[in-house]
Amino acid sequence: MAQAQHTDGTAVAGSSGLVLPSTPFSRSADRVIAWMGEAASWLWTILMLLIVAQVILRYVFSIGSIKMEEMQWHIFAVGFMLGLAFTEIAERHVRIDVLAEHWPQRRRLWVELFGILCFLLPMCAIILWFAVPFVITSWQLHEVSAAPDGLPFRWLLKSFIVSSFALLALAGLSRLSRVRAALRPGH
């Protein structure tokens, strides 16, 4: 995952340059998130095969399908949303550490703590606050595509908004536990 381990069990820096020890909570949470991320990574293969099939059907056999087009963006949306938490624990998201890369480790840890507490977790909470009623309404209406011959399960796609931001919040809490452990005296 994000942190490699030396053979003696000590943590080494991830791509952010921060050395973060693992905690029992972070190990459990990261394991769940990594499993979801690995499972979701298969969606990209399915998406590619679907696109190739649609191109062949359209340009070789002159057959178009609204359902196949919608399926492509449904798979893309789900893969992207489920990948958010995985990129957080694997430190593969975009980081712009122009100033912070020259700061001492302890200051960078405080900035990381501030960012998680003031930006990442509140953003997840706000999105979940608004997404839950949005998704519930979609489920109650059994929302379907507005396109003729579109996919019938739009409510299922919208459910991934809640699950993906819940996983991202879990990833944030995991990283927060690791940052707090690194900030404890003796680290």
N, C-alpha and C positions, 0 to 999 in steps of 0.2 A: 504494500500500500504506500502511503505517503512517506513513511520513514523506513529506511533500511536499518537493519540491525547488524552490528559487528558480531563476530562469533562469540565475544564475551558478553553479549546481551545489551551493550550500550547503544543508545540511539545515535544516528548520524543525521545530518541536516537533510531536509527534503529540498525541493526546488525553490522554496521560499528562502532557504538559507537558515531557517530556524531549526534548532535542535529541540524537539519536543518529546518528552518521555510519554510512553503509553500509560493509560490508566485502565483499571478493570472495565470501567464504563466505556472508554473509547475503543477498547478491543472488541467488546460486544457489539456496540453500535456500528463500528467500522465493518465488522463481519457481515452484519445484515445489509448495510449499504453496498458493500462490495458484491455480495450475492445478487442484489437487485441490479446493480450496474452491469455485472457480467451477463445476467439473463437479458437485460435490455439491449446489450451490445449485439445480440442476435437479430434484433429488429433491423439493423442496418443492412445485414445480408438479405433479409426478407425484402426490404425496401428496394435494394438494388435489383433483385430478381423480378420483382413486380414491375419496376420501371422498364427493364429489358423486355419483359413479356408484353407490356403495353406498347412499347415502340414497335415490336415485331407485329403485333396485332394491327396497329394503326397503319404502319407504312408498308407492310407486306400484304396484309389481308383486308385493308381498308375497314377495319372494325374499331370503333371507338367505344369507350365505356366510362360513363360518369362515375360508376361505383369504383372502378379501378383508380381513377384520378383522385377521388376522395379518400380511398384507402391509402394512397401514397402520402397525402398530407396528414392523415390520422396516424400512420406509423411514424412519420417524421416527428410529429408533435409529441407522441408518447416517448419515443427514443430520446428526444431532446430533454423533455421534462424529467424523465427518470435518470438521465445522465448528469443533472445538476448536482445532486448530492455526491455522486461518485467523483466528479471532478474536484469537489471540495476536499474530500478525504485523500485523494490521490495528488493533490496540489497541481492539478492540470488546468486550472482556470487562469484567466488572464490576471497577472499581477503587475502593477507598475510601481516598482520599488526604487525609483530614481534616487530619492533622498535616503530612504530607509536602508538601502543596501550598504551604506557607509556608516550607519549608526551602530552603537554597541548592541549586543544581543539582548540585554535586559530592556533597553528602550524599545527595541523592535517587538519584544514580547508584550509590553504595555500597549503599544499601538495596535497589535493584533487583538489583545483583550478588548480594547476600546472599540475597534472595528466590529468585532463579533457582537458585543453587547449593545452598541449604539446603531449599528446598521444592519448586519445580517439577521440577527434574531428578531428585531422589530419589523423588518421588511417581511420576513416569513409570517410573523403573527398578523400583520395587516392583510397580507394576501390571503391567508387562511380565514381571517375574519370575514372578508368579503366573498371568498370563494365557496365557503360551505353553504350559505343560503342559495347562491347561484347554482351550485350543483344539485342541491335538494330540489329546487324548482325544476331543473332540467329532468331529474328523475321522475318527479310527480307528473310532469307533462309527457313523459316518455318521448322526449324531444327527438326529432328525426331531421334529416337533411331537408333543406328547402328546395333543393334541386330535384327535378323530375328524375326518377330512377336513382336517387342518391342513397346513401347508406342509412339504415333505419335506427342505428344506435348512437346518436350524437351524445346522449346523456352519459354513456359509458366513457367516451373520450373526455368529456368535461370532468369526470371523476378523477382523472389523472392530475388535474390541477391540485386537488387537495393532497393526494398521496405524494406527489413530487415535492411540494413545499413542506409537508410534514417530514419527509426524508431529508430535505435540505436543512430544516431546523434541527433534526437529530444529528446531522453532520456538524452543524454549528455548535451544538452542545458537546459533541465529542471533542471537537477541536478546542473548545473553551476549557474542558476538563484537562486537556493536555497542556494548554497554555498556563492554567492555574498551577498545575504540578511543576512546570518549569520555573514559575515565579517563586515557588516556595524556597525558603532559605535552605541552602545546601545543594542547590542545583546550579 
